[in-house]
Amino acid sequence: MVERIKIAVAVLIAAGGLYGFYALRENYPTVARLGVLLGAFAVAAGVMWLTQAGRDFVVFARESIEEAKRVVWPSRKETLQTTGVVFLFVFVMAVFLWVVDAGLLWVTQKLLGQGG
């Protein structure tokens, strides 16, 4: 129950910051409004970090960063070759579909007696 209260407080703080950003629209410069918004979001993130869900998210984010570091990214040459193959395939398929469409149009016109 305490966890849900902390989450609700974090959501209310974030919503309050968002409300403050728009409520201060006419009287304050944008920098001050952004300060209110980002400050409220920072406080909400701090409150959220005190919950188990927040700590689980931090652990998940760290593990995601570690996993991304282990990914073997393709080289520039491999990326360009793969992109070239994709573009070639798309071009060939476009021409093929155009030929099929034109052929079906011709056949349909002949069957309906509209072709010249």
Protein Blocks (a to p, Z undefined) as FASTA:
>chain_A
ZZmmmmmmmmmmmmmmmmmmmmmmmmpcfklmmmmmmmmmmmmmmmmmmpmklmmmmmmm
mmmmmmmmmpccddfklmmmmmmmmmmmmmmmmmmmmmmmmmmmmmmmmmnopaZZ
